Amino acid sequence: MTQPTNQPIQPKERIVALDFLRGFALLGILLMNIQSFAMPFSAYFNPTTFGDLTGINLGVWTFSHIFADSKFMTIFSILYGAGIILITQKAEEKGNRPGRLHYSRTFWLLVIGLFHAYILWYGDILVLYAVTAFIVFLFRKLTPRWLLIWGTVVLMIGSLITLGLGASYSFFPPEVQADFVSAWSPSDAVLAAEVEAFQGGWLQQQGHRAEKSLDTQTSGFFFWGFWRAGGLMLLGMGLFKMGVLTARRTKSFYRNMLLVGFATGFPLIIVGLVTSFNSGWSLEYARFAGSLFNYWGSIGVSLGYIAAVMLIAQSGRGQALVDRFAAVGRTALSNYLLQTILSILVFYGFGLGLFGQVERFGQLLVVLGIWAVQLIISPIWLRYFKFGPVEWLWRSLTYGKAQPMAVKAKSAST
């Protein structure tokens, strides 16, 4: 008897609402990532360290913080958790081994993420997702209720760690405090050196890129990343099992979800924003307790966004635009890396070399340009190919053989 073999999910098996949501999140995440492409590392977390923060630039930063900061990363993490359930369920239905499939798939995502982080851009999120997914997979059999409970607990641990660091900061050794200060509010000389490096060639940038990638994947992972991504993945598993992410709940459910999410999320974010400005973006407050308003508020807003996307998917309106977003979502990994490639070609020295020279309003124009490119080319690509190019590579490595790529031409009716 022939043993069943794992096969990738085919286009006809895809869930449009999930692809639509993934495309929405993929485009939205660039609103925040663009700052790390265009400006020194510290400006992402402390907007007062670099660049103009008045007038229209202040407006762009405020808009991005309230509506984008951590919101689309939240949706991506939720979707990754949902993807674990979806793929393992499909494998089990076909009599295959879900554990083997998951760990193979996750290992190769880790490899792709390491390449992205150390060769292209230190802001990579794929390594965090891969390492976290190795662990949260063990919880996949829990009921939706317990997945939501454990997801909330893990998220709470992350926020307690942040509060603990803030409460104990004054007791840190002077050299540790100096490291925190240097990262949060670097000197003009440090900022100038970073700008010079990223306006230079790839080798000149590599020291900064490797250092920041390693820091994110070690201390950043243990003190923040795992708890945030892991908690949200568990929530995503639970929400998927409940049908929330596949537009299967009632319209009233999604309306209530939207209202509650926005009503709790936005006020928290705005309070955190106001108090951080009132503190002068001090390390002692804004880095620790002040950041938790958006930590929790972003989850509420993200759930509101998810509800809005599900309502649109249910309505059947604007289908042409929905299909474009879904095409971006179907090729999300390729488009994520494409965002990096286009952005570093604009800002890094081996491209146009505009690092540190474009204010936040100009960065927004770059974002709009990249969005236009991705919304146009993604549907065109999928007319001819089943997967994005990096998705094809990922699947081929996962299943140990080259996957069929071309879309079969439909036979003419007679």
NUMAR-643669 format. One line per field, with one value per residue (C-alpha): x, y, z. Coordinates in Angstrom, 2 decimals, padded with zeros to 5 digits. Layout:
px: X,...
py: Y,...
pz: Z,...
//
This chain:
px: 000.00,001.39,002.04,000.45,002.88,002.61,001.51,001.20,-002.22,-003.41,-004.94,-008.46,-008.15,-007.23,-009.50,-010.02,-010.79,-007.44,-005.56,-007.36,-006.44,-002.83,-002.51,-004.00,-001.48,001.46,000.83,000.11,003.30,005.39,004.01,006.22,009.05,009.83,011.22,013.83,014.77,015.10,016.36,018.66,017.47,016.54,014.05,011.64,011.16,011.99,010.83,012.64,016.12,016.30,014.57,011.95,009.00,006.88,004.07,003.25,006.06,004.61,001.21,002.59,004.39,001.31,-000.95,001.49,001.80,-001.93,-003.10,-000.09,002.53,002.37,-001.10,-000.06,002.65,-000.16,-002.32,000.61,001.34,-002.32,-002.34,000.80,-000.86,-003.93,-001.69,-000.23,-003.73,-004.80,-001.77,-001.65,-005.40,-004.99,-002.09,-004.10,-007.10,-004.83,-003.35,000.04,002.36,001.68,004.64,007.16,005.57,005.45,009.05,010.37,008.38,009.46,013.13,013.26,011.46,014.19,016.85,015.10,014.75,018.44,019.37,016.99,018.27,022.01,022.23,019.48,017.82,018.07,014.33,013.47,010.50,010.76,013.38,011.18,008.18,010.09,011.68,008.40,006.47,008.73,007.28,003.65,003.00,002.88,-000.32,-002.29,-004.60,-006.00,-009.59,-010.20,-010.99,-007.69,-005.74,-007.20,-006.46,-002.87,-002.32,-003.43,-001.21,001.84,001.14,000.82,004.20,005.74,004.23,005.26,008.84,008.75,007.33,009.94,012.77,011.42,011.02,014.53,016.27,017.73,019.43,021.18,024.99,026.14,027.47,024.09,022.27,024.68,023.78,020.07,020.70,022.84,020.13,017.24,018.85,022.17,024.64,025.01,028.27,026.62,023.76,026.16,028.17,025.01,023.91,027.38,027.40,024.03,024.84,027.88,028.28,027.04,030.24,030.25,026.70,027.29,028.60,025.49,023.15,024.68,024.84,021.21,019.99,021.83,020.48,016.92,017.30,018.80,017.87,015.01,013.61,013.80,012.60,009.91,009.64,008.76,006.07,004.48,004.59,003.90,000.88,-000.57,000.02,-001.90,-004.73,-004.62,-004.96,-008.00,-009.62,-009.12,-010.74,-013.68,-014.12,-013.35,-010.56,-012.46,-015.52,-017.75,-019.19,-022.28,-022.21,-023.35,-020.41,-017.93,-019.63,-019.39,-015.79,-014.93,-016.62,-015.09,-011.65,-011.57,-013.26,-010.63,-007.60,-007.55,-008.01,-005.17,-002.87,-003.69,-003.12,000.28,001.13,000.21,002.01,005.16,005.28,004.63,007.58,009.79,010.14,012.25,013.89,012.64,008.98,008.46,010.74,009.03,005.60,004.75,005.18,002.60,-000.34,000.34,001.38,-002.20,-004.06,-002.65,-004.27,-007.71,-007.23,-005.93,-008.98,-011.08,-009.20,-009.74,-013.45,-013.62,-011.84,-014.18,-017.23,-015.91,-015.22,-018.77,-020.35,-019.01,-018.51,-015.38,-014.43,-011.84,-009.91,-010.40,-008.91,-005.86,-005.30,-005.82,-003.22,-000.74,-001.67,-001.16,002.35,002.98,006.46,007.67,006.08,007.58,011.05,010.23,009.40,012.86,014.58,012.77,013.27,017.00,017.48,015.94,017.70,020.97,024.27,024.31,021.04,019.99,021.71,018.91,019.30,018.81,017.81,014.07,011.67,008.58,006.25,008.63,008.82,005.03,005.24,007.71,005.26,002.44,004.66,005.58,001.93,001.00,003.69,002.60,-001.12,-000.47,002.08,000.73,-002.52,-000.57,001.95,-000.81,-002.36,000.65,002.02,000.49,002.82,005.04,008.71,009.83,006.73,007.69,011.22,009.90,007.44,010.01,012.47,009.74,008.52,011.96,011.18,010.45,006.77,004.83,004.81,002.89,-000.88,-002.37,-004.09,-007.83,-008.95,-011.24,-014.87,-016.19
py: 000.00,003.41,005.67,009.13,011.98,015.57,018.00,021.79,023.40,024.01,027.30,025.81,024.86,028.35,030.44,033.83,035.66,034.53,035.60,038.97,039.51,038.46,040.85,043.68,043.00,042.65,046.04,047.68,046.49,048.57,051.74,050.96,049.03,051.92,053.84,051.14,051.12,054.90,056.03,054.94,052.04,054.15,056.31,053.37,053.22,056.77,059.22,062.15,060.78,061.49,063.53,066.25,065.67,068.72,069.60,067.00,064.72,064.66,063.94,061.00,059.56,059.95,058.34,055.45,054.93,054.97,052.95,050.79,050.34,046.69,046.26,044.48,042.47,041.37,040.25,038.42,036.56,035.61,034.41,032.36,030.56,029.99,028.65,026.05,024.68,024.89,023.08,020.37,019.74,019.30,016.91,014.84,014.69,013.18,010.68,012.41,013.27,016.89,017.13,016.22,018.66,021.49,021.17,020.84,023.87,025.88,024.94,026.25,029.44,029.89,029.53,032.10,034.42,034.17,035.05,038.00,039.25,038.97,039.65,042.20,043.84,043.55,044.12,040.56,038.91,035.45,034.12,035.08,033.37,030.21,029.73,030.53,028.17,025.28,025.67,026.73,023.77,021.63,023.43,022.87,020.19,022.47,023.66,027.21,028.32,027.08,028.46,031.90,031.57,030.45,033.08,035.79,034.38,034.36,037.94,038.94,037.40,039.59,042.76,041.77,041.34,044.86,046.27,044.37,045.77,049.28,048.87,047.50,049.82,052.10,049.09,047.98,048.28,051.57,049.84,048.15,051.46,053.03,050.36,051.11,054.86,054.36,052.23,054.50,057.89,057.51,060.37,062.46,060.67,057.22,058.36,059.86,056.63,054.60,056.98,056.84,053.03,052.58,055.19,053.07,049.64,046.27,045.40,048.77,048.11,044.53,045.25,047.24,044.74,041.69,043.35,044.44,041.11,039.16,041.43,040.99,037.22,036.84,039.39,040.75,037.24,036.29,039.59,040.49,038.68,035.16,036.29,038.64,036.40,033.21,034.63,035.96,032.68,030.85,033.39,032.83,029.07,029.58,032.17,029.94,026.99,029.26,030.27,033.93,034.21,032.53,034.84,032.08,034.01,036.20,039.82,040.87,038.97,040.85,044.20,043.69,042.50,045.64,047.99,046.38,046.16,049.79,051.08,049.44,049.69,053.26,054.97,052.91,053.81,057.51,057.59,055.95,058.40,061.47,060.28,059.39,062.88,064.39,062.44,063.80,060.25,059.46,056.06,055.36,055.77,055.53,052.51,050.47,051.26,053.75,051.13,048.80,051.01,050.19,046.61,045.90,048.56,047.26,043.87,045.48,047.54,044.51,042.48,045.39,045.35,041.59,042.06,044.79,042.60,039.68,041.94,043.11,039.51,038.53,041.46,040.52,044.22,045.66,042.21,043.48,045.21,042.26,039.98,042.23,042.17,038.40,038.03,039.96,037.64,034.49,035.70,037.28,035.86,036.94,040.35,040.72,040.17,042.37,045.21,044.80,044.72,047.79,049.72,049.05,049.94,053.32,053.98,052.01,053.04,050.34,051.86,055.51,056.03,058.10,056.65,059.38,061.96,061.33,062.63,060.71,062.27,061.30,057.78,057.57,058.37,055.50,053.21,054.21,053.51,050.03,049.28,050.20,047.90,044.95,045.38,045.48,042.71,040.12,039.34,039.29,036.83,034.51,034.34,032.29,030.74,028.89,030.39,033.39,032.67,032.47,030.46,028.03,027.73,027.29,024.59,022.78,022.68,021.63,018.71,017.73,018.13,020.88,021.78,022.38,026.12,027.02,027.41,024.98,026.68,026.13,024.10,025.87,024.76,023.08
pz: 000.00,-000.95,002.05,001.86,001.25,002.39,-000.31,-000.20,000.01,-003.55,-004.77,-004.89,-001.19,-000.02,002.21,000.56,003.82,005.27,002.16,002.17,005.83,005.22,002.28,004.36,007.15,004.76,003.20,006.55,008.23,005.83,007.45,010.44,008.82,006.49,009.45,010.07,006.40,006.20,009.61,012.46,014.61,017.64,015.70,015.43,019.21,020.25,017.56,019.16,018.44,014.73,012.06,012.13,014.45,013.72,011.33,008.71,009.86,013.37,011.82,009.81,012.84,015.07,012.48,012.04,015.79,016.48,013.47,012.51,015.25,016.41,014.86,011.69,013.43,015.75,012.82,011.22,014.46,014.82,011.21,011.72,014.60,012.43,009.67,012.01,012.66,009.01,007.62,010.29,009.92,006.16,006.75,009.24,006.88,004.24,006.69,006.82,009.69,010.75,013.12,010.46,008.02,010.57,011.70,008.16,007.08,010.12,009.77,006.22,007.24,009.85,007.15,004.94,007.93,008.84,005.26,005.37,008.73,008.12,004.41,003.79,006.83,010.60,011.11,010.05,011.80,010.22,012.65,015.60,014.03,013.19,016.62,018.39,016.09,017.11,020.62,020.18,017.86,021.01,022.11,018.90,020.34,023.06,022.82,021.60,025.15,026.53,023.57,024.27,027.98,027.48,024.79,027.21,029.98,027.71,026.65,030.31,031.08,028.39,029.85,033.40,032.21,030.76,034.01,035.99,033.89,034.37,038.13,038.54,036.05,038.72,040.32,037.11,037.01,035.44,032.32,031.73,032.19,029.71,027.14,027.60,027.23,024.13,022.47,023.48,022.88,021.04,020.78,017.64,016.90,017.10,014.87,012.35,012.23,011.54,008.80,007.21,007.34,005.65,003.04,002.24,000.69,001.88,003.78,005.52,006.74,007.80,011.29,012.21,010.53,012.22,015.65,015.61,014.19,016.89,019.63,018.34,018.16,021.66,024.34,022.24,021.85,025.52,026.99,024.47,021.13,022.24,024.69,022.21,019.14,021.12,022.90,019.67,017.82,020.52,020.16,016.41,016.87,019.07,016.80,013.76,015.48,016.37,012.72,013.47,010.89,008.06,007.99,009.43,012.35,012.14,011.09,014.56,016.06,013.88,014.49,018.24,017.90,015.93,018.40,021.48,019.89,018.80,021.99,024.20,021.92,020.66,024.07,025.55,022.67,022.88,026.66,026.15,023.39,025.47,028.59,026.65,025.12,028.56,029.93,027.15,025.85,028.89,028.97,032.49,031.48,027.71,027.22,029.92,031.44,028.69,025.97,027.51,026.52,022.87,023.74,024.88,022.91,019.61,020.26,020.58,017.42,015.53,016.48,015.23,011.94,011.63,012.23,009.58,007.03,007.76,007.32,003.95,002.93,003.88,002.07,-001.37,-002.15,-003.72,-004.94,-007.40,-004.59,-002.24,-004.90,-005.19,-001.44,-001.44,-004.20,-002.06,000.81,-001.26,-002.08,001.33,001.93,-001.50,-001.04,002.45,001.02,-001.98,000.41,001.88,-001.52,-002.85,000.38,000.73,-002.93,-002.13,001.16,001.31,-000.23,-002.91,-004.18,-004.09,-000.73,000.84,004.36,006.95,004.33,003.88,006.51,007.58,005.02,002.23,003.68,003.44,-000.28,-000.71,001.10,-001.24,-004.23,-002.99,-002.21,-005.78,-007.18,-005.05,-005.65,-009.41,-009.88,-007.39,-009.32,-012.59,-011.19,-009.97,-013.43,-014.49,-011.30,-008.34,-005.76,-005.22,-006.06,-002.42,-001.49,-004.24,-002.85,000.71,-000.36,-002.49,000.40,002.85,000.72,-000.53,-004.22,-006.72,-006.69,-009.90,-010.39,-013.55,-013.61,-016.08,-018.98,-019.07,-022.04,-024.46,-024.34,-027.44
//
